Amino acid sequence: METNKKSSLLKKVLTILISLAFAALFMWLAVRGLDFKNIKASLVKANYFWVLAAMVFGLLAYWFRAIRWNLLLEPMGYQISNSNSLWTISFGYLMNLTIPRSGELARSTALYGVEKVPVDKSFGTIILERVVDLVCMLGFLVLTVLFKKEAILTFYEKSGIKFNPNFLIGVLVILVMGSLLFFKFKDKFVHLPFIGKIIIFVEGIFHGLATIFKLKQKGKFILLSIAIWVSYYMAAYLVCFALPETSHFTIADGFFVIVVGTLGMMVPASGGIGAYHFAMKLGIGALFFSVGSTFEQGAEIGLSYAFISHTLQLFIMLTMGLISIPMLAKARNEAVNSTKISE
C-alpha cells in the first residue's frame, strides 16, 4: 500500500513537472525575439474597462455551463442544484491549473461528495460536454475560414503544425472498434474482480455519453451551448478593445482570436501558460500580416493581448476555484447531516 502511494505521488509530481516544462518551453517561444519595451508600453496604455466587461462574460460562461450540466444529468435521474454544479465546475478548473486534464475527474469526484452522482456517469457527461464544445469550436473555425482565410493560412505556416489526416482516421477507427469489442465481450468478463470494476466504470461513462439522446429539454441544451460559446467569444473579443492596436478588430477578427486562443489552451501546459501566449503571438501576428502590416508588429501586440486575456482567465479560475473549496465543503457537510437525519 505504501509503495502504491509513493508511486502515485511520483506520477503526480512528474506530470506537474512535465506540464511546467511545456509551459516554460512555450513561454520561451512566445517571448523570443520580441521587444519587451514595446509590450510594456502597450500594457500601460491599455483600457482595462474592457477587461472588466470581458470578465462578466467569462463568469456567465461558468453559470451557463453549470445549468447545462444539470440538463445532461437529468435523463439519468439526477437533479442537482445549479450552485453545486457551478462550484464543482469551478473546482475542476482549479485542479486543471495543477495537473492538466485532471479537472474532469476532480469535478466528478467533487459532485459525488455533494450530490452522490456516481463518478463514472457524471464523467461520461463531461466527455459528452467536450464533444459538444468541440463541435461549437469547429463552428467558429468554419466562420474563421470563411472570413479570415489569409490569416488562417499564415498562422498555419508560422506555427509549423503538420496535420496528418491518417492519424485522426486511425484514432477514430480505434475508438469505434474498441467500443464494439467492449459491448460484445463485457458480459463475459464483468464478473472478474478487477476487470469487472473497470467494465462497470466504462459502462457508466457510456451511460453518461448516451444522455445526449435522452435529453428532455433539447432546445434549452442547444441554447445554453450557444450561450456558453457566445460568452467565450465576447470575453475574447472585448479584450481586443483594451489595446489601441487591436481596438479596430472586426467581428470576424474575433472569430479568429477565439479559435487561436482555444488551440493554445488545448496544449497540456499548466493552465495554458506559455502555450496560449505563443498561440496569440502567432495568431495576432498572422492577422496583422494578412492586412499588410508586419508579422513582428502583430506578434508584439499579440503577446500584450495574451498577457491581459490569460491573466484574466487565471484570475477567474483561481477566484472561482478557491471560493468553491469552502462552498463544496459546506454542501458536503449539509449532505452528510441530511443523510443522518433521514436515517
N, C-alpha and C positions, 0 to 999 in steps of 0.2 A: 504493500500500500504506500509506504514511504517513498519507494522507488518510483511509483507511478506519479506521485505528487511532484517529485523533483523533475521527472521527465516532462510533465505538463507545464511546470513553471519554466523550464528551459525552452520549450516550444514557444511559449508566450513571449519570453524575452527575445528570442531570435526573431520572431515575427515583428515585434516592435522595432528591433534594430534594423531589420531589412526595410521596413516601412520608412524609418527615418533616413536610411541611406538613399532610398528612392527620392524622398523629399529634398535631401541635400543635393543630389545629383541634378534634379530638375531645377532647383533654385539657382544652382551654378549656371546651368544652361540659360536660365531666364535673364540673369544679370550680366552674363558675359558680353563684353563689347559695348555696353551702354554707358552713357554719361550720367552719373548719379546726380550731378548738379541740376541738370535739366529735369530729372524726375522729381527731385526735392522741390524745385521751384513750382512744378506743376501741382504737386500735392498741397503746397502752401496756399496757392490761389484758388483751390477748389471750393465750390459752393456746397457745403455739407448739408444744406437744407434738403437737397435731392437725395442724399444718403438716408436721411431720416424718413423721407417719403418711401424710399425703396424698402426700408426696414418694415414698414407697415405691411407691405405685400409679402415680405418674407415670413412674417408671423401669420398672415392669413393662410399661406400655403400649409403651415402646420395644422391649423384648425380644419381646413377643408380635407386634409389627409386623414385627420382623426375621425371625422364624420364618415368619410368614405370607407375606412377600415371597418367601422361598425356595420356598414351595409354588407361587406363581404363575410363577416362572421355570422350574420343573421340567418342565412339559409341552413347553417349547421346547428341552429337552436341556441345561439349565444347572443344575448342582448347586453352589451357592456355600456358603461356610461361614457359619454364623449370626453369627459375630463380624464378618466383613466386611460382612454385611448390616446389622448393628447400627451399625457405625461410619460406613457410607455414609449411612444414615438420619440419624444424628446430625449429620454434616457438612451434609446438606441442610437441616436445621432451622437450623443456624448461619447458612447463607447466606441463609435467609429473613429473618433479622434485619437484613440489609443491604439487599437488594432483594427486596421481596415477590414470592412465587411463583417466585423464581429457584432455590429449593432443589431443585425436582423435577429440573431439568436438571442441576444440580450433583451431585445424588445419582446420576443415571445415568452421568455422566461419571466420577465417583469410582469407581463399581462397575466400569466398563470398565478403569480403571487397575489394579485388583487382581484382577479375575476374567475380564477380556476378554469380558464380555457386551456385545453391540452396544448402543449408546446408544438407538437407535430402539426396539428390542424391550423393553428394560427400562423406557424411558419410557412405552411403551404399558401395561405392567403397573401403573405408578404412576398413570396416568389411571384404570385399572380400580379401583385401590385407592380413589381419590377417589369413584368411583361407588358402591362398596360402603359407604364411610364415609357418603356422603350418605343411603343407604338406612337405615343404622343411626341416623343423626341424625334422620331422619324418623320412625323408630320412637319415639324419645324425644319428638318433637314430638306424636305421636298420644297418647302417655301423658299429656303435659302438658295437651293439650286436654281429655282425659277427666277429669283430676283437678284442674286449675288453670285452668279456663276463664275465670274472672273476672280472674285475674292476666294471662293472655294478652291479653284484650281491653283491659285498662288499659295494658299495655306497648305494644300496637299504637297506641293512641290517643296516648300520651305521646311515642312515638318519631317520629311524623309520617310513618311509612312508608306509601307508597301502592302497593299491589300491583296490577299490571296483568297479568291472565292472558293477554291478547293478545300481550304481549311474550314470555312464556315459550313460547307456542304458536309464535310466529314463529321463535324460536331453534331449537326442535325441528324445525320444517319445514326450515329452512336446513341443519341438521346432517344430516337424513335425505336431502334432495335432493343435498347436497354429496357424501355418501358414495356414493350411487347413481351420480352422474356420474363420480366418481373411478374406481370399478371398471369403468365402461363404457368410459372413454376412456384409462385409464392405459397400456395396452399400445401405444397409438398414439404416445405422447409419451415413453415411458421411455428411448428411445434418444438423446434430445436431451441435450447435455452438462449444462446447469444444471438444467433442468426434470426430467431423469431422476433426478438426485440427490435432489431434493425428493420425487419419486414413490416412490423406494425408501425414503426415510426415513418417509414417511407410511404406506407399506405395512407397514413394520416396526412402527409404532405399532398398526396394526390387528391384526397378529400377536400383539402383547402383549395387546391387548384380548380376543382370541379365546381366550386361555388359560383363561378362566372356564368354557368349555365342555369343556375337556380336562383339568381337574383330576383328579389321581389319588387325592387324599385330600380329597374334598368335605366330609366330616363334620368333619375336623380344621380345614379352612379356615373353616367356619361357626363352630366353637367358638372359634377364635382371634379371629375378627372380634367375636364377643360378648365375649370376654375383654378385648380392646382397649377397647371402649366401656364395659364394666363398670369397668375401671381408670380411664378418664376420669371416669366418674360418681363413683367413690369419691374420687378426687383432688379433685373439685369439692365433693362433699358433706361430706367430712371437714373441710375448711377452715371450713365453717359452724360447727362446734363450737368453733372457736378464739375466736369472738366471743360474748359473753354474749347479745347481742341476736338472734343467729341460731342459737344452740345448740338452740333448740326446733324448728327446721325439720324437717318430716316428710320421709319418703322421696319423696313427691310433690313437695314443695318442691324437692328435689334435682333432680328431672326438669326443673323449670322453670329452675333455676340453670344446668344444663349446656347447655340449649338456648339460653338468652340469651347465655351465655359463648361458645358456638360461633359464634353470629351475629356477635358482636363481633370474634372472631378472623378472620372471613372478610373483613373490611374491609381493603383494601390499604394498611394503615399498617404501618410498621416494627415487626415483632413483635407486632402488635395493640395497641401502645401508644396510649393515649388512647381508641381505639375500644372496647376491652374494658372500660375503666373507665367509659365513657359508657353502654355496654350494661348493666353491672351496676348502675350508678346508677339507671337506668330500671327494670331488672328487679326488684331487691330493693325499690325504691320501690313498684312495682306490687304486689309480694307483700304488703307492709305495708298498702297501701291496700285490698287485697281482703279483709283480715281486720278492717278497721275502724280501723286506725292511720292516721296522716297519711303522705302520699306523701313529704313533705320529710324526715321522720324516717327512713323507709326508704332514701331516696336517700343520706343521710349514711352509714348503715350499709353500703349497697351500695358506696360508694366505699372505705370501710375494707376491706371484703371484697376488692374488686378490687386494692387495693394489696398485700394479703397474697398472694392467689391468683396474680396476674400476676407478682409478684416471684418467687414460687416457680417458675413456669413459665420465666421468663427464666433463673433460676439453673440449672435443669436443662438448658435448651437451650445455655447458654453453657458449662457444665461438660462436658457430653457432647460438645458440638461441638469444644471446644478439645482434649479428650482424643483425639477422632477424628483430628485432624491428624497427630500422630506415629504413631498406630496404623495409619492408612492408608499413611503414608509407609513404615513398616516392612513392611507387607503388599505394597506395590508393589515394594519392593526384593527381597523374597523371591520374588515372581513373576518379576521380571527375571532373577534368578540361576538360578531353576529352569529358565527358558527357555534360558539359555546352556548349562546342564549337559546338557539334553536334546539340544541341537544338537551 
